[in-house]
Amino acid sequence: MSAMKRKPVQQKSQIRWKRKVLAALLVLLCFASLVLMETQYPQVVSLSSLRHRFIVKPKIAFLFIARNRLPLDMVWDAFFKGEENRFSVYVHSRPGFLLNKGTTRSAYFLNRQVNDSIQVDWGEATMIEAERILLRHALTDPYNERFVFVSDSCIPIYNFSYTYDYIMSTSTSFVDSFADTKEGRYNPKMDPVIPVYNWRKGSQWVVLTRKHAGVVVNDTTVFPMFQQHCKRKSLPEFWRDRPFPADPAKEHNCIPDEHYVQTLLAQEGFEGEITRRSLTYSAWDLSASKDRERRGWHPVTYKFSDATPVLIKSIKDIDNINYETENRREWCSSKGKPAPCFLFARKFTRPAALHLLNLSVLGARRGAKSET
């Protein structure tokens, strides 16, 4: 009987001992975990921040169309500096031209020329072919999400961060596009491939989303029609090199780069996906030429004496654009709020652009002191 009583007591004692051992092990495990967390936490935080730092952000591809070198490279150098993971650069210059240390002082443009450039003539379809070449190269980088066409006489008028946020804050392309009803540039030979109701006009300096850039590159319908039937009016000085027009008055003065992207997007049904204005300012000279036919063909070129803070402020203050042919006024906005219409401006000579850079009036955000 006493032996039977002793046995349950021993069992209870063993259970209590096992519980104490288990509790001790749990305490030891918790303590070890705390020590491990204490020692490893800085490394975990460091790895996390490192990973965050190297997450690739969507980029803006800047597509420069140049004759040879880029005379305003140092203005863009100042604009790009410190933002290397948010942009890429592609340059179309004449065939054989290289951007090396002898032709550019900016590291951002070194060897950034495309290797299959063509000879481009103003007012010819070669201009839109050059645009397609640039887009094709830029689309090979999967992180390029916006595509900005830039001329060799164009300057940025805000800093990179403001420009980036403005462009990336909307899912639309920025394409100056309006119905062309006055100038008779539409060639009826384009019909029925391009019906007149899809004919559009606007600035060639567009900003495209990746989707719309792909539409331009993959186009096999509209581009051939432009090559055949959209040609600028022949000028008397070129009649020796071209067939003499039967009736010059009846020629269609079609400038391909002022119609192509706009008409293509209308043709493909994407006008609802664009903001119908350009982000690049140009002042069109309506009186410089004595020839009525040529007035307004080229924008004003700003020289050193023109390059003042007042000029830049006047461009930044523009908040709406009037389209007479459509009886439409486009009020400019960004993120649902009123905003300046333009982020870039042209045409500037090298002395004028460098003078503005030295005056520190370029690159300021809206409302910054340097604007006043």
Disulfide bonds with the S-S distance in Angstrom:
Cys230-Cys254 1.81
Cys332-Cys341 1.87
